[in-house]
Amino acid sequence: MTGHACVGIFSRLRPGLFGAALGMSLIQLSGCTTANVEEVVPTAPPSGLPSGQARVTGTFPNLNIAPTVAAPQLSDAEKDAKLTELRAAQSSQTAVGEAIAAPDDQALLKKLATTHDKKTLSEIEGK
């Protein structure tokens, strides 16, 4: 008995499956390319000078100028007052936290677990 090598369930679908696989692989590979690097990363320097070059002003920088402060410095008395205020706030929060005890709901939670367990199993089993 002679038979064809291409006879089977996929014999008629083989060209379509091959085309679909080829199309999907081309779509996936097209995501790995970009049209132009300059569209993704701008290359123009912000100062107008070529990249990596310093601006020539003809003078040397003066490093002896003291930097200006953004805010006045705290005096020792102000520092001690702030520390006292922060420690008082910290101790009041600790005292409030110790006074409140967590409720003991262990029995209620165990009862809820057993009823929920039965309900969930009955839903899964379809009863």
N, CA, C and O atoms as a GROMACS GRO file, in nm:
protein
  508
    1MET      N    1   0.083  -0.117   0.000
    1MET     CA    2   0.000   0.000   0.000
    1MET      C    3   0.089   0.124   0.000
    1MET      O    4   0.178   0.139   0.084
    2THR      N    5   0.063   0.208  -0.091
    2THR     CA    6   0.143   0.330  -0.102
    2THR      C    7   0.065   0.445  -0.042
    2THR      O    8  -0.057   0.452  -0.056
    3GLY      N    9   0.134   0.532   0.024
    3GLY     CA   10   0.068   0.647   0.086
    3GLY      C   11   0.152   0.771   0.065
    3GLY      O   12   0.270   0.765   0.032
    4HIS      N   13   0.089   0.880   0.084
    4HIS     CA   14   0.157   1.009   0.069
    4HIS      C   15   0.220   1.047   0.202
    4HIS      O   16   0.166   1.020   0.309
    5ALA      N   17   0.336   1.112   0.193
    5ALA     CA   18   0.406   1.154   0.314
    5ALA      C   19   0.337   1.273   0.379
    5ALA      O   20   0.353   1.296   0.499
    6CYS      N   21   0.261   1.350   0.303
    6CYS     CA   22   0.200   1.472   0.355
    6CYS      C   23   0.054   1.452   0.394
    6CYS      O   24  -0.019   1.550   0.406
    7VAL      N   25   0.011   1.331   0.414
    7VAL     CA   26  -0.127   1.306   0.450
    7VAL      C   27  -0.138   1.309   0.601
    7VAL      O   28  -0.056   1.248   0.670
    8GLY      N   29  -0.234   1.376   0.652
    8GLY     CA   30  -0.254   1.383   0.796
    8GLY      C   31  -0.340   1.504   0.830
    8GLY      O   32  -0.389   1.575   0.742
    9ILE      N   33  -0.354   1.523   0.956
    9ILE     CA   34  -0.442   1.630   1.002
    9ILE      C   35  -0.387   1.769   0.967
    9ILE      O   36  -0.465   1.862   0.943
   10PHE      N   37  -0.253   1.784   0.964
   10PHE     CA   38  -0.193   1.914   0.938
   10PHE      C   39  -0.148   1.932   0.794
   10PHE      O   40  -0.083   2.032   0.762
   11SER      N   41  -0.181   1.840   0.706
   11SER     CA   42  -0.131   1.850   0.569
   11SER      C   43  -0.186   1.973   0.497
   11SER      O   44  -0.113   2.039   0.424
   12ARG      N   45  -0.312   2.005   0.516
   12ARG     CA   46  -0.370   2.122   0.449
   12ARG      C   47  -0.344   2.250   0.526
   12ARG      O   48  -0.347   2.359   0.469
   13LEU      N   49  -0.319   2.237   0.656
   13LEU     CA   50  -0.297   2.356   0.738
   13LEU      C   51  -0.151   2.399   0.742
   13LEU      O   52  -0.121   2.509   0.788
   14ARG      N   53  -0.061   2.314   0.696
   14ARG     CA   54   0.082   2.340   0.709
   14ARG      C   55   0.125   2.472   0.645
   14ARG      O   56   0.197   2.546   0.711
   15PRO      N   57   0.085   2.508   0.524
   15PRO     CA   58   0.128   2.638   0.468
   15PRO      C   59   0.074   2.757   0.547
   15PRO      O   60   0.144   2.857   0.565
   16GLY      N   61  -0.048   2.746   0.594
   16GLY     CA   62  -0.106   2.855   0.673
   16GLY      C   63  -0.035   2.871   0.806
   16GLY      O   64  -0.008   2.983   0.850
   17LEU      N   65  -0.005   2.758   0.873
   17LEU     CA   66   0.066   2.765   1.000
   17LEU      C   67   0.206   2.820   0.981
   17LEU      O   68   0.254   2.896   1.065
   18PHE      N   69   0.272   2.782   0.873
   18PHE     CA   70   0.406   2.833   0.845
   18PHE      C   71   0.401   2.984   0.822
   18PHE      O   72   0.486   3.057   0.873
   19GLY      N   73   0.304   3.030   0.746
   19GLY     CA   74   0.291   3.173   0.719
   19GLY      C   75   0.261   3.253   0.846
   19GLY      O   76   0.314   3.362   0.866
   20ALA      N   77   0.175   3.196   0.932
   20ALA     CA   78   0.143   3.264   1.057
   20ALA      C   79   0.265   3.272   1.147
   20ALA      O   80   0.289   3.375   1.210
   21ALA      N   81   0.342   3.164   1.154
   21ALA     CA   82   0.463   3.164   1.238
   21ALA      C   83   0.566   3.263   1.184
   21ALA      O   84   0.630   3.334   1.261
   22LEU      N   85   0.581   3.268   1.051
   22LEU     CA   86   0.674   3.362   0.991
   22LEU      C   87   0.630   3.506   1.017
   22LEU      O   88   0.713   3.591   1.048
   23GLY      N   89   0.501   3.533   1.003
   23GLY     CA   90   0.451   3.668   1.028
   23GLY      C   91   0.470   3.711   1.172
   23GLY      O   92   0.508   3.825   1.198
   24MET      N   93   0.444   3.622   1.267
   24MET     CA   94   0.462   3.656   1.408
   24MET      C   95   0.608   3.682   1.442
   24MET      O   96   0.639   3.772   1.519
   25SER      N   97   0.698   3.602   1.384
   25SER     CA   98   0.840   3.624   1.413
   25SER      C   99   0.888   3.756   1.353
   25SER      O  100   0.970   3.823   1.414
   26LEU      N  101   0.838   3.794   1.236
   26LEU     CA  102   0.877   3.922   1.177
   26LEU      C  103   0.824   4.039   1.258
   26LEU      O  104   0.891   4.141   1.272
   27ILE      N  105   0.703   4.025   1.312
   27ILE     CA  106   0.647   4.132   1.395
   27ILE      C  107   0.730   4.148   1.522
   27ILE      O  108   0.756   4.260   1.565
   28GLN      N  109   0.770   4.036   1.582
   28GLN     CA  110   0.849   4.045   1.704
   28GLN      C  111   0.987   4.104   1.676
   28GLN      O  112   1.038   4.182   1.757
   29LEU      N  113   1.048   4.068   1.566
   29LEU     CA  114   1.179   4.121   1.534
   29LEU      C  115   1.174   4.269   1.497
   29LEU      O  116   1.272   4.340   1.519
   30SER      N  117   1.064   4.316   1.443
   30SER     CA  118   1.056   4.457   1.406
   30SER      C  119   1.053   4.546   1.529
   30SER      O  120   1.087   4.664   1.519
   31GLY      N  121   1.014   4.494   1.644
   31GLY     CA  122   1.015   4.572   1.766
   31GLY      C  123   1.155   4.600   1.818
   31GLY      O  124   1.173   4.688   1.902
   32CYS      N  125   1.254   4.528   1.770
   32CYS     CA  126   1.392   4.544   1.816
   32CYS      C  127   1.469   4.649   1.737
   32CYS      O  128   1.587   4.669   1.762
   33THR      N  129   1.406   4.715   1.643
   33THR     CA  130   1.477   4.812   1.560
   33THR      C  131   1.418   4.950   1.579
   33THR      O  132   1.303   4.965   1.620
   34THR      N  133   1.498   5.050   1.550
   34THR     CA  134   1.450   5.188   1.549
   34THR      C  135   1.483   5.249   1.414
   34THR      O  136   1.576   5.205   1.346
   35ALA      N  137   1.406   5.349   1.378
   35ALA     CA  138   1.428   5.411   1.248
   35ALA      C  139   1.553   5.497   1.249
   35ALA      O  140   1.630   5.497   1.153
   36ASN      N  141   1.575   5.572   1.358
   36ASN     CA  142   1.685   5.666   1.362
   36ASN      C  143   1.726   5.687   1.507
   36ASN      O  144   1.640   5.706   1.593
   37VAL      N  145   1.854   5.684   1.535
   37VAL     CA  146   1.902   5.701   1.671
   37VAL      C  147   1.876   5.843   1.720
   37VAL      O  148   1.847   5.863   1.838
   38GLU      N  149   1.887   5.942   1.634
   38GLU     CA  150   1.867   6.081   1.673
   38GLU      C  151   1.724   6.108   1.718
   38GLU      O  152   1.700   6.201   1.795
   39GLU      N  153   1.629   6.028   1.673
   39GLU     CA  154   1.491   6.045   1.718
   39GLU      C  155   1.475   6.000   1.863
   39GLU      O  156   1.393   6.054   1.936
   40VAL      N  157   1.553   5.902   1.902
   40VAL     CA  158   1.542   5.847   2.037
   40VAL      C  159   1.625   5.927   2.136
   40VAL      O  160   1.576   5.960   2.244
   41VAL      N  161   1.750   5.959   2.102
   41VAL     CA  162   1.841   6.031   2.190
   41VAL      C  163   1.886   6.158   2.121
   41VAL      O  164   1.956   6.152   2.020
   42PRO      N  165   1.847   6.274   2.173
   42PRO     CA  166   1.894   6.399   2.111
   42PRO      C  167   2.043   6.416   2.135
   42PRO      O  168   2.094   6.387   2.243
   43THR      N  169   2.113   6.463   2.034
   43THR     CA  170   2.258   6.475   2.043
   43THR      C  171   2.306   6.618   2.048
   43THR      O  172   2.427   6.640   2.061
   44ALA      N  173   2.219   6.717   2.038
   44ALA     CA  174   2.262   6.858   2.038
   44ALA      C  175   2.301   6.897   2.180
   44ALA      O  176   2.225   6.872   2.274
   45PRO      N  177   2.418   6.959   2.198
   45PRO     CA  178   2.457   7.005   2.332
   45PRO      C  179   2.370   7.123   2.375
   45PRO      O  180   2.333   7.204   2.291
   46PRO      N  181   2.337   7.134   2.504
   46PRO     CA  182   2.249   7.242   2.549
   46PRO      C  183   2.314   7.380   2.545
   46PRO      O  184   2.242   7.479   2.536
   47SER      N  185   2.448   7.390   2.551
   47SER     CA  186   2.512   7.520   2.557
   47SER      C  187   2.542   7.578   2.420
   47SER      O  188   2.583   7.694   2.410
   48GLY      N  189   2.524   7.504   2.316
   48GLY     CA  190   2.557   7.552   2.183
   48GLY      C  191   2.701   7.525   2.146
   48GLY      O  192   2.739   7.544   2.030
   49LEU      N  193   2.782   7.480   2.240
   49LEU     CA  194   2.921   7.447   2.213
   49LEU      C  195   2.931   7.300   2.174
   49LEU      O  196   2.844   7.220   2.210
   50PRO      N  197   3.036   7.264   2.102
   50PRO     CA  198   3.054   7.122   2.073
   50PRO      C  199   3.069   7.044   2.203
   50PRO      O  200   3.120   7.097   2.302
   51SER      N  201   3.025   6.922   2.202
   51SER     CA  202   3.024   6.841   2.322
   51SER      C  203   3.165   6.820   2.376
   51SER      O  204   3.257   6.791   2.300
   52GLY      N  205   3.183   6.836   2.508
   52GLY     CA  206   3.311   6.810   2.573
   52GLY      C  207   3.405   6.927   2.574
   52GLY      O  208   3.519   6.912   2.618
   53GLN      N  209   3.364   7.044   2.526
   53GLN     CA  210   3.454   7.158   2.524
   53GLN      C  211   3.411   7.262   2.627
   53GLN      O  212   3.291   7.283   2.649
   54ALA      N  213   3.509   7.325   2.690
   54ALA     CA  214   3.482   7.428   2.790
   54ALA      C  215   3.464   7.564   2.722
   54ALA      O  216   3.512   7.586   2.612
   55ARG      N  217   3.394   7.652   2.789
   55ARG     CA  218   3.374   7.787   2.739
   55ARG      C  219   3.495   7.872   2.776
   55ARG      O  220   3.534   7.876   2.893
   56VAL      N  221   3.553   7.938   2.682
   56VAL     CA  222   3.670   8.022   2.705
   56VAL      C  223   3.622   8.165   2.730
   56VAL      O  224   3.566   8.229   2.641
   57THR      N  225   3.644   8.215   2.854
   57THR     CA  226   3.602   8.350   2.889
   57THR      C  227   3.719   8.447   2.898
   57THR      O  228   3.699   8.568   2.900
   58GLY      N  229   3.843   8.395   2.903
   58GLY     CA  230   3.960   8.481   2.912
   58GLY      C  231   3.998   8.514   3.054
   58GLY      O  232   4.098   8.583   3.075
   59THR      N  233   3.924   8.468   3.154
   59THR     CA  234   3.957   8.493   3.295
   59THR      C  235   3.963   8.360   3.369
   59THR      O  236   3.910   8.258   3.325
   60PHE      N  237   4.029   8.366   3.485
   60PHE     CA  238   4.036   8.248   3.570
   60PHE      C  239   3.921   8.252   3.671
   60PHE      O  240   3.879   8.360   3.711
   61PRO      N  241   3.869   8.138   3.712
   61PRO     CA  242   3.761   8.140   3.813
   61PRO      C  243   3.816   8.180   3.949
   61PRO      O  244   3.927   8.142   3.985
   62ASN      N  245   3.739   8.258   4.024
   62ASN     CA  246   3.779   8.302   4.158
   62ASN      C  247   3.720   8.203   4.259
   62ASN      O  248   3.599   8.200   4.281
   63LEU      N  249   3.806   8.124   4.319
   63LEU     CA  250   3.762   8.023   4.416
   63LEU      C  251   3.759   8.076   4.558
   63LEU      O  252   3.725   8.002   4.650
   64ASN      N  253   3.794   8.202   4.577
   64ASN     CA  254   3.798   8.260   4.712
   64ASN      C  255   3.667   8.324   4.753
   64ASN      O  256   3.656   8.373   4.866
   65ILE      N  257   3.568   8.327   4.668
   65ILE     CA  258   3.439   8.385   4.702
   65ILE      C  259   3.362   8.284   4.786
   65ILE      O  260   3.342   8.169   4.745
   66ALA      N  261   3.318   8.328   4.904
   66ALA     CA  262   3.244   8.238   4.993
   66ALA      C  263   3.103   8.214   4.936
   66ALA      O  264   3.039   8.308   4.889
   67PRO      N  265   3.056   8.091   4.940
   67PRO     CA  266   2.922   8.065   4.888
   67PRO      C  267   2.816   8.126   4.980
   67PRO      O  268   2.835   8.135   5.101
   68THR      N  269   2.706   8.168   4.921
   68THR     CA  270   2.598   8.226   5.000
   68THR      C  271   2.513   8.113   5.059
   68THR      O  272   2.494   8.009   4.996
   69VAL      N  273   2.464   8.135   5.179
   69VAL     CA  274   2.383   8.033   5.246
   69VAL      C  275   2.238   8.048   5.206
   69VAL      O  276   2.191   8.158   5.177
   70ALA      N  277   2.167   7.937   5.205
   70ALA     CA  278   2.027   7.941   5.166
   70ALA      C  279   1.938   7.983   5.282
   70ALA      O  280   1.834   8.045   5.260
   71ALA      N  281   1.978   7.949   5.405
   71ALA     CA  282   1.899   7.983   5.523
   71ALA      C  283   1.995   8.018   5.636
   71ALA      O  284   2.108   7.970   5.639
   72PRO      N  285   1.951   8.101   5.729
   72PRO     CA  286   2.040   8.134   5.841
   72PRO      C  287   2.062   8.011   5.930
   72PRO      O  288   1.973   7.926   5.943
   73GLN      N  289   2.180   8.002   5.989
   73GLN     CA  290   2.214   7.890   6.075
   73GLN      C  291   2.142   7.901   6.209
   73GLN      O  292   2.113   8.011   6.256
   74LEU      N  293   2.114   7.785   6.269
   74LEU     CA  294   2.048   7.783   6.400
   74LEU      C  295   2.153   7.811   6.508
   74LEU      O  296   2.266   7.764   6.502
   75SER      N  297   2.110   7.890   6.607
   75SER     CA  298   2.198   7.912   6.721
   75SER      C  299   2.189   7.792   6.815
   75SER      O  300   2.103   7.705   6.797
   76ASP      N  301   2.278   7.787   6.913
   76ASP     CA  302   2.275   7.674   7.007
   76ASP      C  303   2.145   7.670   7.087
   76ASP      O  304   2.093   7.562   7.116
   77ALA      N  305   2.092   7.786   7.122
   77ALA     CA  306   1.967   7.792   7.199
   77ALA      C  307   1.850   7.741   7.112
   77ALA      O  308   1.765   7.667   7.161
   78GLU      N  309   1.847   7.782   6.985
   78GLU     CA  310   1.740   7.734   6.895
   78GLU      C  311   1.751   7.583   6.871
   78GLU      O  312   1.650   7.514   6.863
   79LYS      N  313   1.875   7.534   6.860
   79LYS     CA  314   1.895   7.391   6.841
   79LYS      C  315   1.845   7.312   6.962
   79LYS      O  316   1.778   7.210   6.946
   80ASP      N  317   1.876   7.360   7.083
   80ASP     CA  318   1.832   7.291   7.203
   80ASP      C  319   1.680   7.294   7.216
   80ASP      O  320   1.619   7.196   7.260
   81ALA      N  321   1.618   7.406   7.179
   81ALA     CA  322   1.472   7.416   7.186
   81ALA      C  323   1.406   7.319   7.088
   81ALA      O  324   1.307   7.254   7.124
   82LYS      N  325   1.458   7.309   6.967
   82LYS     CA  326   1.402   7.216   6.868
   82LYS      C  327   1.419   7.071   6.913
   82LYS      O  328   1.327   6.991   6.897
   83LEU      N  329   1.536   7.036   6.969
   83LEU     CA  330   1.559   6.901   7.017
   83LEU      C  331   1.463   6.866   7.131
   83LEU      O  332   1.411   6.754   7.136
   84THR      N  333   1.440   6.961   7.222
   84THR     CA  334   1.346   6.938   7.333
   84THR      C  335   1.206   6.916   7.279
   84THR      O  336   1.134   6.828   7.327
   85GLU      N  337   1.166   6.993   7.181
   85GLU     CA  338   1.033   6.980   7.120
   85GLU      C  339   1.018   6.844   7.050
   85GLU      O  340   0.914   6.779   7.062
   86LEU      N  341   1.120   6.803   6.977
   86LEU     CA  342   1.114   6.674   6.907
   86LEU      C  343   1.111   6.556   7.005
   86LEU      O  344   1.039   6.459   6.984
   87ARG      N  345   1.190   6.565   7.113
   87ARG     CA  346   1.190   6.456   7.212
   87ARG      C  347   1.056   6.447   7.283
   87ARG      O  348   1.011   6.337   7.314
   88ALA      N  349   0.992   6.561   7.309
   88ALA     CA  350   0.860   6.560   7.373
   88ALA      C  351   0.756   6.496   7.280
   88ALA      O  352   0.672   6.418   7.324
   89ALA      N  353   0.763   6.527   7.151
   89ALA     CA  354   0.670   6.466   7.055
   89ALA      C  355   0.695   6.316   7.044
   89ALA      O  356   0.600   6.238   7.033
   90GLN      N  357   0.821   6.276   7.048
   90GLN     CA  358   0.854   6.133   7.039
   90GLN      C  359   0.803   6.058   7.162
   90GLN      O  360   0.748   5.949   7.148
   91SER      N  361   0.820   6.114   7.280
   91SER     CA  362   0.776   6.045   7.401
   91SER      C  363   0.624   6.039   7.409
   91SER      O  364   0.569   5.941   7.460
   92SER      N  365   0.554   6.142   7.359
   92SER     CA  366   0.407   6.138   7.362
   92SER      C  367   0.354   6.033   7.264
   92SER      O  368   0.252   5.970   7.292
   93GLN      N  369   0.420   6.015   7.151
   93GLN     CA  370   0.377   5.911   7.057
   93GLN      C  371   0.403   5.772   7.112
   93GLN      O  372   0.322   5.682   7.092
   94THR      N  373   0.513   5.754   7.182
   94THR     CA  374   0.544   5.624   7.242
   94THR      C  375   0.443   5.592   7.350
   94THR      O  376   0.398   5.477   7.361
   95ALA      N  377   0.406   5.690   7.431
   95ALA     CA  378   0.310   5.666   7.538
   95ALA      C  379   0.173   5.629   7.482
   95ALA      O  380   0.107   5.541   7.537
   96VAL      N  381   0.130   5.693   7.375
   96VAL     CA  382   0.002   5.661   7.314
   96VAL      C  383   0.005   5.521   7.254
   96VAL      O  384  -0.093   5.447   7.265
   97GLY      N  385   0.115   5.485   7.193
   97GLY     CA  386   0.127   5.353   7.132
   97GLY      C  387   0.126   5.241   7.233
   97GLY      O  388   0.075   5.133   7.204
   98GLU      N  389   0.182   5.264   7.353
   98GLU     CA  390   0.184   5.161   7.455
   98GLU      C  391   0.049   5.147   7.522
   98GLU      O  392   0.014   5.038   7.569
   99ALA      N  393  -0.029   5.255   7.529
   99ALA     CA  394  -0.158   5.251   7.598
   99ALA      C  395  -0.263   5.173   7.519
   99ALA      O  396  -0.352   5.112   7.578
  100ILE      N  397  -0.254   5.174   7.389
  100ILE     CA  398  -0.353   5.106   7.306
  100ILE      C  399  -0.307   4.962   7.282
  100ILE      O  400  -0.200   4.939   7.225
  101ALA      N  401  -0.388   4.868   7.325
  101ALA     CA  402  -0.353   4.728   7.305
  101ALA      C  403  -0.434   4.673   7.188
  101ALA      O  404  -0.548   4.714   7.165
  102ALA      N  405  -0.375   4.582   7.116
  102ALA     CA  406  -0.445   4.520   7.003
  102ALA      C  407  -0.554   4.427   7.056
  102ALA      O  408  -0.532   4.356   7.153
  103PRO      N  409  -0.671   4.428   6.992
  103PRO     CA  410  -0.778   4.340   7.040
  103PRO      C  411  -0.742   4.193   7.017
  103PRO      O  412  -0.675   4.158   6.920
  104ASP      N  413  -0.789   4.108   7.107
  104ASP     CA  414  -0.763   3.965   7.096
  104ASP      C  415  -0.882   3.900   7.026
  104ASP      O  416  -0.981   3.865   7.090
  105ASP      N  417  -0.872   3.886   6.895
  105ASP     CA  418  -0.980   3.829   6.814
  105ASP      C  419  -0.948   3.689   6.766
  105ASP      O  420  -0.999   3.646   6.662
  106GLN      N  421  -0.865   3.616   6.838
  106GLN     CA  422  -0.821   3.487   6.791
  106GLN      C  423  -0.938   3.388   6.778
  106GLN      O  424  -0.945   3.314   6.679
  107ALA      N  425  -1.028   3.385   6.874
  107ALA     CA  426  -1.142   3.292   6.868
  107ALA      C  427  -1.234   3.329   6.752
  107ALA      O  428  -1.282   3.241   6.681
  108LEU      N  429  -1.258   3.457   6.733
  108LEU     CA  430  -1.343   3.502   6.623
  108LEU      C  431  -1.281   3.468   6.488
  108LEU      O  432  -1.351   3.426   6.396
  109LEU      N  433  -1.151   3.486   6.477
  109LEU     CA  434  -1.084   3.456   6.350
  109LEU      C  435  -1.084   3.305   6.321
  109LEU      O  436  -1.099   3.266   6.205
  110LYS      N  437  -1.069   3.222   6.423
  110LYS     CA  438  -1.074   3.077   6.401
  110LYS      C  439  -1.214   3.034   6.356
  110LYS      O  440  -1.227   2.948   6.268
  111LYS      N  441  -1.318   3.092   6.417
  111LYS     CA  442  -1.455   3.061   6.376
  111LYS      C  443  -1.480   3.105   6.232
  111LYS      O  444  -1.541   3.032   6.154
  112LEU      N  445  -1.433   3.222   6.199
  112LEU     CA  446  -1.448   3.272   6.063
  112LEU      C  447  -1.374   3.183   5.963
  112LEU      O  448  -1.424   3.158   5.853
  113ALA      N  449  -1.257   3.134   6.001
  113ALA     CA  450  -1.180   3.046   5.913
  113ALA      C  451  -1.254   2.916   5.886
  113ALA      O  452  -1.255   2.868   5.772
  114THR      N  453  -1.314   2.856   5.988
  114THR     CA  454  -1.384   2.729   5.967
  114THR      C  455  -1.508   2.748   5.881
  114THR      O  456  -1.536   2.664   5.795
  115THR      N  457  -1.583   2.855   5.903
  115THR     CA  458  -1.704   2.876   5.821
  115THR      C  459  -1.665   2.915   5.678
  115THR      O  460  -1.730   2.871   5.582
  116HIS      N  461  -1.564   2.994   5.664
  116HIS     CA  462  -1.521   3.034   5.530
  116HIS      C  463  -1.464   2.914   5.456
  116HIS      O  464  -1.484   2.901   5.335
  117ASP      N  465  -1.395   2.828   5.527
  117ASP     CA  466  -1.338   2.709   5.467
  117ASP      C  467  -1.448   2.620   5.408
  117ASP      O  468  -1.438   2.576   5.294
  118LYS      N  469  -1.552   2.596   5.486
  118LYS     CA  470  -1.664   2.512   5.438
  118LYS      C  471  -1.735   2.577   5.319
  118LYS      O  472  -1.768   2.510   5.222
  119LYS      N  473  -1.757   2.707   5.328
  119LYS     CA  474  -1.826   2.778   5.221
  119LYS      C  475  -1.744   2.772   5.090
  119LYS      O  476  -1.800   2.749   4.983
  120THR      N  477  -1.615   2.794   5.100
  120THR     CA  478  -1.529   2.794   4.982
  120THR      C  479  -1.523   2.656   4.920
  120THR      O  480  -1.530   2.642   4.798
  121LEU      N  481  -1.509   2.552   5.003
  121LEU     CA  482  -1.506   2.416   4.949
  121LEU      C  483  -1.638   2.379   4.881
  121LEU      O  484  -1.638   2.310   4.779
  122SER      N  485  -1.750   2.423   4.937
  122SER     CA  486  -1.878   2.392   4.873
  122SER      C  487  -1.892   2.466   4.739
  122SER      O  488  -1.952   2.413   4.645
  123GLU      N  489  -1.838   2.587   4.730
  123GLU     CA  490  -1.843   2.659   4.603
  123GLU      C  491  -1.754   2.592   4.498
  123GLU      O  492  -1.791   2.583   4.381
  124ILE      N  493  -1.638   2.546   4.540
  124ILE     CA  494  -1.546   2.481   4.446
  124ILE      C  495  -1.604   2.348   4.397
  124ILE      O  496  -1.598   2.317   4.278
  125GLU      N  497  -1.660   2.273   4.488
  125GLU     CA  498  -1.714   2.142   4.451
  125GLU      C  499  -1.849   2.152   4.382
  125GLU      O  500  -1.897   2.054   4.326
  126GLY      N  501  -1.909   2.269   4.386
  126GLY     CA  502  -2.035   2.290   4.316
  126GLY      C  503  -2.156   2.234   4.390
  126GLY      O  504  -2.255   2.198   4.328
  127LYS      N  505  -2.148   2.227   4.520
  127LYS     CA  506  -2.260   2.175   4.601
  127LYS      C  507  -2.346   2.287   4.652
  127LYS      O  508  -2.444   2.262   4.722
   0.00000   0.00000   0.00000
